[in-house]
Amino acid sequence: MFMLSLFLAIAQDKPVDKPVDKPAEKSPEGVQVRTEAALAGYTLIAPLNSSRVHLVDLAGEVRHTWKVQGRPGGAVYLEADGTLLRSMQVEPNPRFHGGGIGGRIEKLRWDGEVLWEYELAGPDLTLHHDFCRLPNGNLLAIAWECLSPDEARAKGRDPEYVHEEGLWSDVVLEIEPSEGGGGNIVWQWRVADHLLQDRDPKLAGYAKPADHPGRVDINADVRFLPRKESEEDRKKREAREREMKRLGYTGGDEPQSQKPKPSGPKIKADWLHTNAVSYLAREQLIALSIPHMGEIWVIDHATTQEEAATEQGGRRGKGGALLYRLGAPRNYGMGDKGAKTLFYQHHPTWIVDPSTAAVSLLLFNNGSGRPLKEYSSVEEHLLPFISKDGFTREPGQPFGPAAPRWIYKDEARFFSAFISGAQRLSNGNTLICEGAKGRVFEVDVAGKIVWDYWSPHGGDLEPSEQGGKAPPRALFRAERIAFGDPRLAGRF
């Protein structure tokens, strides 16, 4: 528990509480609650510090295991034909590092045999965190690309906040798998094509953020940071770094040999850290989770690759511009700090009401850095969207909604500062993965827990393979696969 508290303190720039001389509280294991209201089926889990992926029944028993190679990179999905798609890390990487790094997507048979793999893990582009299958059989995946320090400054980045590793800006790739392995990139969308800055009219992209909410302010993450680190904050930071080093826990954020020594607040090359991609096929919309900005972005996939680099064309007539933003209106010049509602969020997924066609996003709002008290919440947001008109917004006002239409929270007991996810089930319940604890539980619409499972799995990798990035039983996500699902046909 102290290791987790230490990680959270480092991530949130807080003082570290020293451990006290009392027995550590042991986490529960297995099923703690099971009722008839839980959706019958199996739960897919892939511990981040494990070489195994499991299907677990409602009694907490493992019903199937895939033995996999290499450290997990994030997302895992069960395909329509019962094969497993997973992200894995390719090491060492020539440029990129840190939580969520991947580099390879592989497809496995039920018995664990690798049937197909695609690798993208170089200095120009590296896969990370998440991907999803498109209706045409292609994959939509997230990748990092690097803007050099000079390129970042040329695009209007505040010179005081240019990391020595430059800026890692995200790219969304559509990959067409090749039958014998590998694949071809047939479409891409780049954050770097949609940047603006309001520092220097002589540089590219000069504009006011409030006038162009479809573009990304290259200084949004640092605009409101203090210029100088106070002496007190410096001492606290150095004390935390010494303690981390003593414990051998580095978190994987930065190579020791490349750590910058800024005079101001610590900044990251990975300024966006996109951690999820989700696709709404009916409307050809892509949702992206941008935790370092505290936002969900929606973009148009119904564009050509050329249109995706502009703000014209596509189904919505705006090319690759952001169609919708949720979570932090101050990032586009509308609202103050108090208007921020998302805090290091994960796993947005689309929900379409079959009777009204209303479109919502379900997401895990981690709550890391939430004012007053940090706690997690799972939220469903009804979007201001009509199919024929697209997303609507009052002139001069931020995107709605002002509040979620549904929320689950338990401020005293429910908190995961990183990873995690949520899934709306066919019975109307919601499956929640409290990732840092390795906990998966199901709640009904009133928030009552109808199934509660604490995974005992994970930690079987060697410490050198784990990298100190997450607690031993941590889960990136979890998914319930109901009885009768064709993906399990003939398996049990």
Secondary structure, 3 states (H helix, E strand, C coil): CHHHHHHHHHHHCCCCCCCCCCCCCCCCCEEEEECCCCCCEEEEEEECCCCEEEEECCCCCEEEEEECCCCEEEEEEECCCCCEEEEEECCCCCCCCCCCECEEEEEECCCCCEEEEEECECCCCEEEEEEEECCCCCEEEEEEEEECHHHHHHCCCCHHHCCCCCEEEEEEEEEEECCCCCEEEEEEEEHHHHEEECCCCCCCCECCHHHCCCCEECCCCCCCCCCCCCHHHHHHHHHHHHHHHHHCCCCCCCCHHHCCCCCCCCCCCCCCCCCEEEEECCCCEEEEEEHHHCEEEEEECCCCHHHHCCCCECCCCECCCCCEEECCHHHHCCCCHHHCCCCCCEEEEEEECCCCCCEEEEEEECCCCCCCCCCCEEEEEECCEECCCEECCCCCCCCCCCCCCEEEECCCCCCCCCCCEEEECCCCCEEEEEHHHCEEEEECCCCCEEEEEECCCCCCCCHHHHCCCCCCCCEEEEEEEECCCHHHCCCC
